[in-house]
Amino acid sequence: MKLFTLILLSFSFVGFQNCMGSSSHRNDESVVGKSCEGSLRRLFAETYHPFLTTNCSNCHRDQSGPENGVGKWAHNDFNRSYLEFAGATRTRVRNRILDETHKKPHTGLHNQAFVDAHEAKWKYFEAEAEACRTGPQFSTIAKTSSGRPDAQGFYTLEWDLFTEVRRQNLLQKIHLLVRIKVKPTTMGTPIYEFKDASARLRSGAPGNYTVSGIQVERNGELLQDFTTWLYLNNPAVNSQSFTALHTAGTGFAVVTATSLSDQFALRITSVRDSNGVEM
């Protein structure tokens, strides 16, 4: 099954000088994590943005630079810098950084170590952003849940995929219960904390399922910065006991405010049977 959405209808809780010059680096956290590129923005803030503002700010900072019309990916304003960087593409900027003929000594192969140190992370989060942009191909479910939090303040949410999917062609086919835990809290700003994505077989049901990719919606909108479980891939849910679907642990999503009336959804990328066939 390509992608289905589990919608919780009601759930209550409290809830990327010289090119020589220097420039200040303002990591504008207010624009980090606002879209499918939230993880890319954070990685840019940690890697390319400080490198570029240190090495390329005279030419790639603003319109007063000596090369008007070039990309402003070393701009002091973080959001402007990231948008210029993304528009030019990371590949183009990376190639400039490694170009021996561009602006030595600031560009050249001596920057290879910097590029290589972050390449794997960039490829991972670029793939993640693309998966997010693709969005769901169809949605399903109907479920209401409420109750008391545990001693740590987490609420347990659970869906029976056998009976609680909206699409008729999925009903009575997936013998799984899926569960997550959610907690409204603060870390200087309101957040939701998610943990313990897990699944088990329905009582008395056979099966050997692979569950891939869980994302969370809040009030009909995808929590773009919450990607902790996006690439989970558990190879064998075949027990009557709940089996963890991820190894990333607890994830957080920043929100404007938690609310008693917040509604949540799970998006599950795919469920496959023991033969690897998508449901």
N, C-alpha and C positions, 0 to 999 in steps of 0.2 A: 504494500500500500504506500503510494508515493508520499502523501502528506495529509495527515488529518488533524483536525483541531478539536481538542477536548475543551468544551466551554463550561466553566463553573458559573451557573446562572446567579447564584448568590452565595457569598461567603463572608461572614462577619468576623471582624477582629479589629483591634486598635492597631489599627494598623499602618609634527623638519632651518676699513678693513681690507676685504682683500680680494680682488678679482678680475687697499689695505685699510682697514678701519675696524672699529669695534661697534657693537650695538648691545643693548640690553635684551635679555631673553625673557619674554613674558609668556608663560605657559597659561593660556587662558582656559582654565578648567571649565568655564561655563559653556564652552563649545565642544568639550570632549564628551563623547558618548551620546550624542543627540540623534544619531541615525544608524544605518547599517554599518557605517564606517567608524563607530565608536572605538573599537579596539585598534584600528589603524591610526586614528587620531592620537590615542595614547602612546602608541609605539613611535609615531612621528615625533611627539613631544620628548620622548626619551632618547631618540637616536638622531634622525636627520636634522631636526630643527636646531638643536644646539650646535651641531657640526656646521650647518649652513650659516647660522648667524655669526659664528666665530670666523669662518674662512671665506665667506662669499658676500658679506653684507654691503660692500661698497658698490658692487654691480647689480646685486639681486635683492636690494632692500626696498627702494621706493623710486619714484619718478625722478628724483634728483641725482640718481646714480649716473655714472659716465656712459652707460650703455642703455639709453632709454629704449623701452620696448621689450627688453629681456624679461624672463620670468622673475617674479618677485618672491621666490620661495624662501628667501632669507629675511623677509619682512618682520619687523618687530611685532606686529599684530599677529597673534598665533593663528586665528581663523583665516586671515588673508594669506598667510604663509602656507597653511595646509591646502587651501583651495588652489593656489598657484601650483604647488607641488603635485597635487592630484591631477590637475588639468594637464600639466606637462608630462605626467606619468613618472613613476619612480624609476623606470628603466632609463629614460632620457637623462634624469638628474644623476643617477648612478654612473652612467657612461661619461657624463661631464666631469664628475669627481675623479674618475680614473684616467681621463684624457691627458696624456703627457704634453700635448700641444696647446691646451686650452689656456690656463692661467697659472703656470708654474710660479712659485713653488707650492701653490695652494691646491692644485689639482695634479694628478699623476698616479702612477701605480703604487706609490708609497701609501695611498689610501686604501689599498686592497684589503688590509686587515680589518679596517673599520667596516667596509662593505660586507665582508664575509661573516663578521661577527653577528650580524643581524639578518642575514639573508633568509635563513630558515624560518625565523619568526615572521618576516614579511610575507613569505609565500603562504604560510599557514593562515594568517589573518586576512590576506587578500582573498584566499579561497573561501574563508568564512564569510566575508562581506558579500561575495558573489552569491553564496548560498542564501544569505539573508535577503538580498535583493530579489531573488527568484520568487520568494514568498510561497505561500501554500497553493497547491493546485486544486484542492477542494477541502472543505471543512465538514466536521461532523459533531456530534454529541448533544447530550442534555443531562445535566446533573446538578443537584443542589446539595451543598454540604455546609454544616455548621457544627459547632461544638465548643468544648473548652480546650484551651491550650495546655500543653504539658508543663512540667515544672520549669523548663527552660524558656517557655513562652512560644513554642512552636505549635502550629495547628497542622493536623494531618489531613490531607486531601486525598481521596481515593476514587478511582473510576473503574467500573466493570466494562471492559471493552466488548464483551459478548453481547450485552444488552443495551449499552448506553452510547452507541454511535448513531448519528443521524442518518447516514447513507444506508439505504435498504440493502445494497449489495454487500455490506460489511456486517450486518447484523447476524448474530449467532455463528460467527466464523472465527473470531479471535478470542481464544479461551484464556484471557489474561486480565488480571487486576493490576492497575498502575497506581503508584502512590508517591507523593512528595510531601515534604514538610515546609511550612512557610511561617516566617516570623516578622511582624512589624517592629522596627527598632530605629535607632538613630546612631550615626557616627558623625556628628556635627551637622548632619542633614538627614532628613527622613529617608530611610531605606527599607526595602524588603530583603530578608535573608532567606535563601532557599537551600535545602539540603536533603540528602537521603532519597534521591530518585531511585525507585525500586519497582519490581514487578514480581508477580507469582502466577502460577497456574490457578485457574478456578478450581474449586473443590471437586475432586473426582475426575477432572479433565486430563486427557493426555496432551502431549505437545512438547515441542522443543523450538522455542522462538528466539529470533534475534531482533532486538529493539534498537533502532538507530536514531539518534538525534532528538533531543527534547528542547523546546524553547517555551518561553512563558509569555502570555499576554496579560495585560491588565486593562480592564475596561475597554476591550476591543482593540488595543494597540500593543504591538509587539514590544517587549522590553529589549531594545536593540543592544544595550550594553550588557545584558545578561546572556552570555554565550557559554557558560560553564559546561553545559551538557550538550552543546550543539553537535559534537562529533563523538558522543558516546556510542559504543557498539558492543553490546553484550552478546556473546555467541551462544549462550545456552540458558535460557529461562525455561527450566524444565522441572521445577520443584513446586511443592505446595507452600513452601516458605518464601517470604520475600527475598529477592536477590538484587543486590545493588547493581544499578545500570551504569555506573560511572566511577571514575577514580579521582575526579577533580575536586571532590569535597564540596565545601560550602561555597555558594556564589551570592553576590549582592547586586541589587539594582537600585539606583538612586531615583527617587521620585520627588515630586513637589510636596506631597503630603500623603500620609497613610490615612485611610478612611474606613469607617465601619461598613460603608456600602460598596467598597471596591469589588469588582468582579474579575475573576481570573480564568485563564485558559491555558492548556498545554497544547503545543504543536509537536506532533511526533512525526519525524521524517519518514520512517518506514518500519513495518513489522514484517519479518520473513519467517516462513515455516522451516522445518528441518531440512528441506530440499533447497533452501535458498530462494524460494519463490515468494515474491511480494504478495501480501494479502490484498 
